[in-house]
Amino acid sequence: MNTLRNLDLNLLVTLNALLTEHNVTRAAERLHLSQPTVSVQLARLREVFGDPLFLPGPRGMRPTARADELREPLRHALAALEEVIAPADTFNPALATQHWNVAAFDYGALTILAPALAMLRAAAPATRMAIVQTLPSQVARKAEQGEIDLAFMTGAEAPLNLHRRTLFTERYVLVGRAGHPHLQNPLSLETFCQLEHVIVSPEGGGFHGVTDTVLAERGMTRQVSLSVPGFLLLCAVLKSSDLVAMAPWRLVSEDDALKVVEPPVEIPGFEMVMLWPERVHRDHAHKWLREQIAGSV
């Protein structure tokens, strides 16, 4: 406790910025301080912890083992302090001017965000939202570094170190263009495998999905002729060709230009989850945003 009494808590904010940026200049920009000021604060932090904390690295600074140990406890401590000093129930959406960065591929944007946008614009007209595409493997890092405030992913892809809320469970259906000659009658599994399929690969270039895993367990394979990066392109391809796809039901069920049928093999569905980092977990505006989106699904 005596150590805490003698500690300038602003030093902990600086340490958190340095742990995020690994660079004194960028940390200073994040904190709206001068580079010399941050350098002086780093020297004081080294005295407090009895450790150099950061060493020269090829791209700035690399944290010591002691600094890495401090990373997560420090984030939680600063979040708790923010909650202590934040005025209760101060968020008024009608007057809010927040800018939110939300990560979602086209499926999440269409099924989760699109239904919520009109309500969000009416309730919080001065806020802004940027919907961005980020590879699943980059979501956790970008969320912790402040580049993303909220993300929507499948539960299987979601990083474990973010807060999550399950929004709904989705199932797969077989889909092709309306009038597709092979989708008018119940399909055998053999015919299903002989059709030319399209697959969505968000990471790019993949030709194997959960359907292929299920078929392999039965000693069978299907013909995957095309890989696309998103569902909007998938639907456009299906409408203009005789290719078929296993697609999420919510995406295609109301499109009259597409024929939707049950596949001849049961394919496991997936959960769609909403993800956010610890740094905004207690923020009143962010809580409001999460509740509004979850309530619109």
Buried (B, 14 or more C-beta within 10 A) or exposed (E): EEEEEEEEEEBBBBBBBBBBBBBBEBBBBBBEBEBEEBEEBBEEBBEBBEBBBBEEEEEBBEBBEEBEEBBEEBBEBBBEEEEEEEEEEEBEBEEBEBEBBBBBBBBBBBBBBBEBBEEBEEEBEEBEBEBBEBEBEEBBEBBBEEBBBBBBBBBEBBBEEBBBEEBBEBEBBBBBBEEBEBBEEEBEBEEBBEBBBBBBBBEEEBEEBBBBEBBEEEEBEBEBBBBBBBBBBBBEBBBEBBBBBBBBBBBBEEBEEBBBBEBBBEBEBBBBBBBBBBBBBBBBBBBBBBEBBBEBB
